[in-house]
Every structure is written in structure tokens, then in C-alpha cells.
């Protein structure tokens, strides 16, 4: 009972922390891999504390599709600089104006990190689902 209460309280904090790691990763320690591992550890905790049926009933997602989508996003942001005449994996800074926010700058590294995040989360959750007796890999 105590583990369930603590898990319910901690999971949202951990997800918010992983999103912070994701968004800060191109400027500070963190990034897509660390944020993805943090998110996947929350799901591992849910599998351990609540069991497979609880997780499967609330998160009806094909994790392999999540991983493949992340891979395609990563490839897109890795090769995008070629179109702009820059070397592969160069970080390109985009800047634009948004209402109420003003001038916003966004680096292409954020998109690359997001793709890595999806690959890590999708891959680890596929393994967790399989380990918990879910669908077969292959």
C-alpha cells in the first residue's frame, strides 16, 4: 500500500523532471537519452508496483511504433542541416516571433534530442512489456 501511494506521488514529479532534462539537454547535462531513461524508469516502477494489467490498461500504445517514430525524427534532424548547406548533425538556430511570447529561439538539437527520447522510451518500454509477459518481440 505504501509503495502504491509513493509511486502515485512520485511518477508525475519524475516525468516533469525528465521533460526538464530533455529541454535543457542541448545546453546543459541531460538530453534525449537521459530523459528517455528517466521516463522509462517511471514505467518500470509502475510495472513493479501496480503490475502489467494496470499499465497495459492505461497506456495502450505500441511502443515499437514510438521507437520507430523517434528514429525517423532523429534522422530528419540529423540530415536537415545538409539542405541548408551545413555538415550533418550541425545545430541550426531558428528564431521566430510568437504572440504573447515575443522572439523565440529554438535549436534543431531540441528536435534531435526529442527523437532520441522517443527511441529510448519506446525501446525500453517494448522490453519491459515483453519481460512482463506482454506481446512477443519479433
C-alpha positions in Angstrom: 0.0 0.0 0.0 2.8 2.4 0.9 4.6 1.7 -2.4 1.4 2.5 -4.4 0.9 5.8 -2.7 4.5 6.9 -3.1 4.6 5.8 -6.7 1.4 7.8 -7.5 3.0 10.9 -5.9 6.5 10.4 -7.5 5.6 9.5 -11.0 4.4 13.0 -12.1 7.4 14.6 -10.5 9.8 12.2 -12.3 8.0 12.8 -15.7 8.3 16.6 -15.2 12.0 16.2 -14.3 12.6 14.0 -17.4 11.0 16.7 -19.6 13.3 19.3 -17.9 16.3 17.1 -18.7 15.0 16.8 -22.3 14.6 20.5 -22.9 17.8 21.6 -21.1 19.9 18.8 -22.7 21.4 20.7 -25.6 22.8 23.4 -23.3 23.4 21.6 -20.0 23.8 18.0 -18.9 20.9 15.8 -19.9 19.3 15.4 -23.3 17.2 12.8 -25.0 18.9 9.7 -23.8 18.9 10.6 -20.1 15.4 12.0 -20.2 14.2 8.8 -22.0 15.8 6.6 -19.5 14.2 8.6 -16.7 10.8 8.3 -18.3 11.2 4.6 -18.8 12.3 4.1 -15.2 8.9 5.6 -14.2 7.2 3.0 -16.3 9.4 0.3 -14.8 8.3 1.4 -11.4 4.7 1.3 -12.5 5.1 -2.3 -13.8 6.8 -3.3 -10.5 4.3 -1.7 -8.1 1.0 -2.0 -10.0 1.5 -4.9 -12.3 1.2 -5.5 -16.1 -2.6 -5.2 -16.3 -2.7 -1.7 -14.7 0.0 -0.3 -17.0 -1.4 -2.0 -20.1 -5.0 -0.8 -19.4 -3.8 2.8 -19.0 -1.1 3.1 -21.7 -2.4 1.3 -24.8 0.4 2.3 -27.0 2.5 0.3 -29.4 5.9 1.1 -28.0 7.7 -0.1 -31.1 5.9 2.5 -33.2 7.0 5.1 -30.7 10.7 4.0 -31.1 10.5 3.9 -34.9 8.9 7.4 -35.0 11.7 8.7 -32.8 14.2 7.1 -35.1 12.7 8.9 -38.1 12.6 12.2 -36.3 16.2 11.8 -35.3 17.3 11.0 -38.9 15.3 14.1 -40.1 17.0 16.4 -37.7 20.4 14.9 -38.2 20.2 15.3 -42.0 18.3 18.6 -42.1 21.5 20.8 -42.0 22.5 19.2 -45.3 19.6 21.0 -47.0 20.9 24.3 -45.6 24.5 23.7 -46.7 25.8 22.7 -43.2 27.5 19.5 -42.1 25.4 16.6 -40.9 24.4 16.9 -37.2 25.1 20.6 -37.1 22.8 22.5 -34.7 20.8 25.2 -36.5 19.2 28.0 -34.6 15.7 29.0 -35.7 14.2 32.3 -34.4 10.7 33.5 -34.8 8.1 35.7 -33.2 5.2 34.3 -31.2 2.3 36.3 -29.9 2.4 37.0 -26.2 6.0 35.5 -26.0 7.9 37.7 -28.4 11.1 36.4 -30.0 11.7 32.7 -29.5 14.9 30.9 -30.5 14.8 27.1 -31.0 17.8 24.9 -31.9 17.5 21.9 -34.1 19.2 20.0 -31.4 16.0 20.0 -29.5 14.3 18.1 -32.3 17.2 15.6 -32.4 17.0 15.1 -28.6 13.3 14.6 -28.8 13.8 11.8 -31.4 16.4 10.1 -29.2 14.0 10.5 -26.3 11.2 8.6 -28.2 13.7 5.9 -29.3 14.9 5.3 -25.8 11.4 5.3 -24.2 9.9 3.1 -27.0 12.8 0.6 -26.9 12.9 0.2 -23.1 9.1 0.0 -22.8 9.0 -2.6 -25.5 11.5 -4.7 -23.5 9.5 -4.1 -20.3 6.3 -5.1 -21.9 7.9 -8.3 -23.2 9.5 -9.0 -19.8 6.2 -8.6 -18.0 4.7 -11.3 -20.2 3.1 -9.0 -22.8 3.3 -9.4 -26.6 6.1 -11.3 -28.2 9.0 -9.4 -29.8 9.7 -10.0 -33.4 
